[in-house]
Amino acid sequence: MKKLIILSMLGIMGFLAQPAAAQISLNINIGSQPLWGPVGYDHVDYYYLPDVESYYSVSKQQFIYQERGKWIFSRSLPVRYRNYDLYNGYKVVVNSRDPYRNFDRDRLQYSRYKNVRTQQVIRNSNDKRYYVVKGHPHGMPPGQAKKYPARVERPQVRDNGRGNERDNRGNDQNKRGNEREKRGNENGRGR
């Protein structure tokens, strides 16, 4: 009976250990993403570009678009999209194999993102994770970041005519909150 209990305990422990190993093997490709890609993603297979109804493969660094009913794989978008700004257009992250096979579905589902210009892109990000992206303005070659200590962000300084003073925008917000609280107390609605 003891052997049976011990064997079942070992089986349960082996079963529990497997999901932990699967969680460790995450695929991260931040350094492969283009500067015009959206921030917030550790791994991206493809972007769908609703404005030009095309895809971009991060791993192959190729655009995928339709021309005369055929899918074309190219390093650049076709001439008809020469005025399209990749930094301003919305990008939908699609992590699936050959997403263009679902083009009709994607075109309908993501059509609401046409002409949306609110996405922050990697080039404009101050998130240190993206400094490894080739061409990032704050970046350094991969592996070099480990050799240097993290940059310390300094408070913004502005000159108001009386000499330099630190930017107190955060304190201004606190003052407004305190003023609201005082008005609440004056009206008998205090804490």
C-alpha positions, 0 to 999 in steps of 0.5 A, a space after each residue: 500500500 505504501 508503494 502505491 501511495 508513493 508512486 501516485 505522489 510521484 506521478 502527481 508531482 511529475 504532472 505538476 512539474 510539466 506546466 511549469 516547464 512549458 511556461 518558462 519557454 516563452 518566445 520573445 522577439 522584441 529585437 526583431 520587431 520594426 521601429 514602426 511596430 506598436 509597443 506592448 508586445 514581447 512576441 509578434 508573428 505578423 501585423 495586419 495593417 487595416 489601412 492598406 489591407 496587408 500583413 507584415 511578417 516580423 520573422 521574414 521582414 516582408 509585407 504580404 499583400 494581394 495583387 490581382 487575386 494573388 498574395 505577394 511577398 515583398 520587402 516593401 509595400 506596392 507603389 500604390 501605398 507609397 504615401 502610407 505612413 507605417 509610423 501612424 497607421 494602426 497595426 493589429 498583432 496577429 500571432 497565427 500561421 499564415 494569417 492571410 488565409 483568414 484575410 476576409 475575416 480580418 478585413 471585416 473584424 479590424 476595419 474599425 481601425 482604419 484611419 486610427 492614429 492613436 497607437 504608440 510605436 516602438 521608435 517613440 517608446 521610452 520603455 527600455 525593453 525596446 532599446 534593443 530594436 535596431 535603429 531605436 533612438 535610445 538603443 544600443 547594440 544587443 548585449 551592450 545594454 548589460 555593460 552599462 547601468 540603467 539611465 536615471 531619468 532626471 526631472 524636467 526643468 523649466 525656466 520661468 524667469 526667476 531662475 531654473 525651477 523643477 517641473 511641478 506638474 505632479 504637485 499642481 495636480 495634488 493642489 487641485 485635489 486638495 482644493 476640491 477636498 476643501 470645497 467639499 468640507 466647506 459644503 458639509 460633505 467632508 470626510 
